[in-house]
Amino acid sequence: MFLLLQPLALLFLTVLFLYPLFRHAYGEPKGCKLPPGSFGWLPLIGKTMSFINPHLSCTTGQFLEENIKRYGKIFRSHLFGHPTVVSCDVDFNHFIMQNEGRLFEASYPASIPKVIGDFTMLVMTGDAHKRIRGVALGLFSSMKTHEAATISDIDNIVVRLMDSWKNKKTLVFCDETRKFTFSVIVKHTLSLSPEDPETVQLLDNYKTFMKGFVSAPINLPGTAFVKARRAKFQITKIVGEIRDRRRRQRIAAGAPEVEGTKDFLDLLESHGGLAEEEIFGLVIDLLIGGYETTAMLIAIIVKFVGNDPEILSELRAEHAAARKKKAGDEPLKWQDYKDMRLTQCLINEALRLGNVVKFVHRKAIKPVRYKEFEIPAGWKVLPILSGVHLDGSLHNDPFRFDPRRWQNEEVEIARNFMPFGGGKRLCPGSDLAWLDTCIFLHHLLLKYSWKTQEEDDWPMSFPFLDFKKGLKIAIQPLSDPCPSQEQATG
């Protein structure tokens, strides 16, 4: 017994000795009025495990609930190895977003840039981020310039995917939405079709990459971290081979410039002011932004709408009415989707209640005073987007799924609703995410009915968003594209 107690006593004495040093290094600067809160008792770890504990994404989770109740909407803690100010306050979150580059900058855990590299918009700051984001905005603007081709590409991908369901009775729906969004982004970025060998290789490597994206930076063989870094290398290798093949083809054809419609890689190549690392970094950005978040948004919508037959019936009617205005197989246009009022309300509500992105990482780059609080330079700051989206003082009955709230409530969207971030780091691909979602829903609503098979399978924050069981659904083709009231059930 004594031998067992010895290591415990040693551990206790070690913590007792290190705790004052920890408090000195990471603690409360004298004379600085910090937000209320606690760092916890474990050096370095702090309260990170409590913060990332999985919970329903349509709730704020136990950690935030308890700290808000005890300290208020702005409090301090120790997360991801750093002293941190956590904010669920709408005004402070807006203040943080609007002062990007002046008082705050993006600052993600060290493991993330080690996996994705230093040349992606996610981790870039200052002028470098501004320049690369400008390039990304130009890429997405080109989609609108070639609207017909963009919509046709997405339509074709959706139709082929849903045709593959005809002989199936059940689906793991998150797998299907990921197939869709990945096919769309590799089509826009690299002109690849779902059946191309490069697409299969990219998807396999990308799945491995995403599993280690937020993993602990343990540089040992077999860890998710090491596998993710290798997968990222393979992704850039495949993209590089595609680029080199195109260069050789242009040289052989005596055409130094790309002719006709250009994909994102062509546009990046012709930009002229980008280093190779920046081109590959932007491709990684496009894959990250165009894959997981949109796939989860569509899955959230299918889950919520499947439990609301009345909304589902109205949605089908809205899409059927838009379809009837077109001759034959004439595709809908961008404006047709914008005119679907209930669909737009539905997407907003799914983003608000589902919280695809729970929070973003920021750091104070100089001492910051906000109201009665002071934030030391170097401290991390976490604006919790879900904390604002689920705030009962901003949204009536915030935990209820109600797309019509966006028709009836006066919602100050710029402040109370930030699903794509805000300020200088507002997601440049939000329009593509919106269009992907609209087109997918259009075909789904008019071709299939569905029913979720696991009633307890709701979107979870891990803190990344996912369904624990993948959202299993039973599907059935609709015989009538304009279903009666009896057919219009999820």
ChimeraX attribute file (.defattr): number of C-alpha atoms within 10 A of each C-alpha:
attribute: neighborCount
match mode: 1-to-1
recipient: residues
	/A:1	5
	/A:2	6
	/A:3	7
	/A:4	8
	/A:5	10
	/A:6	11
	/A:7	11
	/A:8	11
	/A:9	11
	/A:10	11
	/A:11	12
	/A:12	12
	/A:13	12
	/A:14	11
	/A:15	16
	/A:16	12
	/A:17	11
	/A:18	14
	/A:19	15
	/A:20	13
	/A:21	13
	/A:22	15
	/A:23	14
	/A:24	11
	/A:25	11
	/A:26	18
	/A:27	15
	/A:28	14
	/A:29	13
	/A:30	7
	/A:31	7
	/A:32	12
	/A:33	14
	/A:34	19
	/A:35	20
	/A:36	16
	/A:37	19
	/A:38	16
	/A:39	22
	/A:40	14
	/A:41	15
	/A:42	14
	/A:43	19
	/A:44	17
	/A:45	15
	/A:46	20
	/A:47	20
	/A:48	19
	/A:49	12
	/A:50	13
	/A:51	19
	/A:52	16
	/A:53	13
	/A:54	16
	/A:55	19
	/A:56	19
	/A:57	24
	/A:58	25
	/A:59	20
	/A:60	23
	/A:61	19
	/A:62	14
	/A:63	16
	/A:64	21
	/A:65	14
	/A:66	12
	/A:67	19
	/A:68	19
	/A:69	9
	/A:70	12
	/A:71	14
	/A:72	17
	/A:73	21
	/A:74	21
	/A:75	21
	/A:76	23
	/A:77	22
	/A:78	27
	/A:79	25
	/A:80	18
	/A:81	16
	/A:82	21
	/A:83	23
	/A:84	26
	/A:85	25
	/A:86	25
	/A:87	25
	/A:88	25
	/A:89	20
	/A:90	21
	/A:91	12
	/A:92	17
	/A:93	25
	/A:94	18
	/A:95	17
	/A:96	24
	/A:97	22
	/A:98	16
	/A:99	13
	/A:100	21
	/A:101	17
	/A:102	12
	/A:103	19
	/A:104	26
	/A:105	23
	/A:106	22
	/A:107	22
	/A:108	16
	/A:109	16
	/A:110	14
	/A:111	17
	/A:112	20
	/A:113	18
	/A:114	15
	/A:115	24
	/A:116	22
	/A:117	19
	/A:118	15
	/A:119	22
	/A:120	24
	/A:121	23
	/A:122	25
	/A:123	19
	/A:124	20
	/A:125	18
	/A:126	13
	/A:127	10
	/A:128	13
	/A:129	19
	/A:130	16
	/A:131	14
	/A:132	20
	/A:133	22
	/A:134	12
	/A:135	19
	/A:136	21
	/A:137	13
	/A:138	15
	/A:139	21
	/A:140	17
	/A:141	16
	/A:142	16
	/A:143	18
	/A:144	15
	/A:145	10
	/A:146	12
	/A:147	14
	/A:148	14
	/A:149	13
	/A:150	19
	/A:151	20
	/A:152	15
	/A:153	17
	/A:154	21
	/A:155	20
	/A:156	11
	/A:157	21
	/A:158	24
	/A:159	14
	/A:160	12
	/A:161	17
	/A:162	17
	/A:163	11
	/A:164	9
	/A:165	16
	/A:166	13
	/A:167	10
	/A:168	11
	/A:169	12
	/A:170	16
	/A:171	18
	/A:172	15
	/A:173	23
	/A:174	23
	/A:175	15
	/A:176	17
	/A:177	23
	/A:178	22
	/A:179	18
	/A:180	23
	/A:181	28
	/A:182	23
	/A:183	27
	/A:184	28
	/A:185	23
	/A:186	25
	/A:187	20
	/A:188	21
	/A:189	21
	/A:190	20
	/A:191	19
	/A:192	17
	/A:193	17
	/A:194	20
	/A:195	9
	/A:196	10
	/A:197	10
	/A:198	19
	/A:199	20
	/A:200	14
	/A:201	13
	/A:202	21
	/A:203	19
	/A:204	13
	/A:205	19
	/A:206	22
	/A:207	14
	/A:208	18
	/A:209	26
	/A:210	20
	/A:211	13
	/A:212	22
	/A:213	22
	/A:214	19
	/A:215	16
	/A:216	15
	/A:217	18
	/A:218	12
	/A:219	12
	/A:220	10
	/A:221	9
	/A:222	9
	/A:223	14
	/A:224	22
	/A:225	27
	/A:226	21
	/A:227	22
	/A:228	25
	/A:229	20
	/A:230	15
	/A:231	22
	/A:232	23
	/A:233	15
	/A:234	17
	/A:235	23
	/A:236	18
	/A:237	14
	/A:238	16
	/A:239	20
	/A:240	15
	/A:241	13
	/A:242	14
	/A:243	16
	/A:244	12
	/A:245	12
	/A:246	14
	/A:247	17
	/A:248	12
	/A:249	13
	/A:250	15
	/A:251	12
	/A:252	10
	/A:253	9
	/A:254	9
	/A:255	11
	/A:256	13
	/A:257	12
	/A:258	15
	/A:259	9
	/A:260	6
	/A:261	10
	/A:262	18
	/A:263	19
	/A:264	25
	/A:265	22
	/A:266	18
	/A:267	17
	/A:268	24
	/A:269	17
	/A:270	14
	/A:271	11
	/A:272	8
	/A:273	11
	/A:274	15
	/A:275	12
	/A:276	13
	/A:277	14
	/A:278	18
	/A:279	23
	/A:280	22
	/A:281	21
	/A:282	23
	/A:283	24
	/A:284	23
	/A:285	18
	/A:286	21
	/A:287	20
	/A:288	19
	/A:289	20
	/A:290	23
	/A:291	22
	/A:292	20
	/A:293	21
	/A:294	25
	/A:295	25
	/A:296	25
	/A:297	25
	/A:298	25
	/A:299	27
	/A:300	25
	/A:301	18
	/A:302	23
	/A:303	24
	/A:304	22
	/A:305	22
	/A:306	19
	/A:307	16
	/A:308	14
	/A:309	15
	/A:310	14
	/A:311	22
	/A:312	20
	/A:313	20
	/A:314	15
	/A:315	23
	/A:316	25
	/A:317	20
	/A:318	19
	/A:319	23
	/A:320	17
	/A:321	13
	/A:322	16
	/A:323	20
	/A:324	10
	/A:325	11
	/A:326	11
	/A:327	8
	/A:328	8
	/A:329	7
	/A:330	10
	/A:331	15
	/A:332	18
	/A:333	13
	/A:334	16
	/A:335	8
	/A:336	13
	/A:337	18
	/A:338	14
	/A:339	12
	/A:340	16
	/A:341	14
	/A:342	19
	/A:343	23
	/A:344	17
	/A:345	17
	/A:346	22
	/A:347	18
	/A:348	19
	/A:349	23
	/A:350	25
	/A:351	24
	/A:352	26
	/A:353	21
	/A:354	31
	/A:355	31
	/A:356	29
	/A:357	21
	/A:358	22
	/A:359	20
	/A:360	14
	/A:361	18
	/A:362	23
	/A:363	23
	/A:364	24
	/A:365	19
	/A:366	14
	/A:367	13
	/A:368	15
	/A:369	14
	/A:370	11
	/A:371	7
	/A:372	8
	/A:373	14
	/A:374	15
	/A:375	24
	/A:376	21
	/A:377	14
	/A:378	17
	/A:379	22
	/A:380	28
	/A:381	27
	/A:382	22
	/A:383	26
	/A:384	23
	/A:385	27
	/A:386	26
	/A:387	24
	/A:388	26
	/A:389	28
	/A:390	25
	/A:391	18
	/A:392	12
	/A:393	9
	/A:394	17
	/A:395	19
	/A:396	13
	/A:397	13
	/A:398	19
	/A:399	16
	/A:400	12
	/A:401	19
	/A:402	18
	/A:403	20
	/A:404	14
	/A:405	18
	/A:406	17
	/A:407	12
	/A:408	8
	/A:409	10
	/A:410	10
	/A:411	14
	/A:412	9
	/A:413	10
	/A:414	10
	/A:415	17
	/A:416	21
	/A:417	23
	/A:418	24
	/A:419	22
	/A:420	17
	/A:421	19
	/A:422	18
	/A:423	16
	/A:424	16
	/A:425	19
	/A:426	14
	/A:427	19
	/A:428	21
	/A:429	18
	/A:430	17
	/A:431	14
	/A:432	20
	/A:433	20
	/A:434	18
	/A:435	18
	/A:436	23
	/A:437	21
	/A:438	21
	/A:439	19
	/A:440	20
	/A:441	20
	/A:442	22
	/A:443	16
	/A:444	19
	/A:445	25
	/A:446	22
	/A:447	22
	/A:448	19
	/A:449	20
	/A:450	22
	/A:451	19
	/A:452	22
	/A:453	14
	/A:454	12
	/A:455	11
	/A:456	10
	/A:457	17
	/A:458	22
	/A:459	25
	/A:460	20
	/A:461	25
	/A:462	17
	/A:463	18
	/A:464	17
	/A:465	22
	/A:466	25
	/A:467	20
	/A:468	13
	/A:469	14
	/A:470	18
	/A:471	24
	/A:472	20
	/A:473	22
	/A:474	16
	/A:475	20
	/A:476	18
	/A:477	18
	/A:478	17
	/A:479	11
	/A:480	11
	/A:481	17
	/A:482	20
	/A:483	19
	/A:484	12
	/A:485	13
	/A:486	7
	/A:487	13
	/A:488	23
	/A:489	20
	/A:490	25
